[in-house]
Amino acid sequence: MGNTLWFITILRDQPWIGFLIGLLFLAFMFGSKNLVVYLYSRSQEKKKRSAGIENPVEKTLSAK
């Protein structure tokens, strides 16, 4: 069956690989969260626009 602890052995011998894996995981998690938030806000904006509700920020900016 082989050595099933090969990953732990690599991390023990070369801890910088674990650090890089951690950074990639962190970037992936925050990136996916930001993507979900962006897509949700875009969806809500489309719903508001189709319902005829104006964005109050746009209204105040256009009045200036």
N, C-alpha and C positions, 0 to 999 in steps of 0.2 A: 504494500500500500504506500510505502514511502514515508518521508518525513512530513508530517502534517503541520509542523511548527516552523516551516521555512520562513514565513513572514515575520514571525517574532524573532527568529535568528537574524534575519537581515536588519531589523530595527535595532536589535541589541548591538550588532557590529557596526552599523552605520546610522546613527540617530538622525542625521541631517535628512535622510530619506523620509523618515517619519514626520519631520518638520515640514518638508515640502508637501507631503500628502495632506497634512493638516491645513496648510495654506490653501491648497487646491480645494479642499472640502469647504473651508470657510468662504472662499470666493464663490463657489458653486451655490452654497446655501443663501448667501446674501444676494447674489445675482438672481437666483430664481425667485426669492421673495420680492425683490424690486420689480421683476418682470410681471409677477402676479398682481402687484399693486398698480402698476402702470396699465395693464390690460383691464383691470377692474375699473379704474377711474375713467379710462377711455370709453368703456361700455356704459358707465353711468352718464357720461357726458352725451353720448349718442342718444340715450333714452330721454334725457332732459331736452335735448334739441328737438327730438321728434315729438315730444309732448308740448313744445312751444314755450318752455320755461327758459327765460334768459339767464345768463350768468351775471350775477350782480357785480362781479369784478369787471367784466367787460363793459357793463353799463356805465360804471363810474369812470373807467378809462376813456370811453368814447365821449363823455360829457366834458372832459378837460380840454 
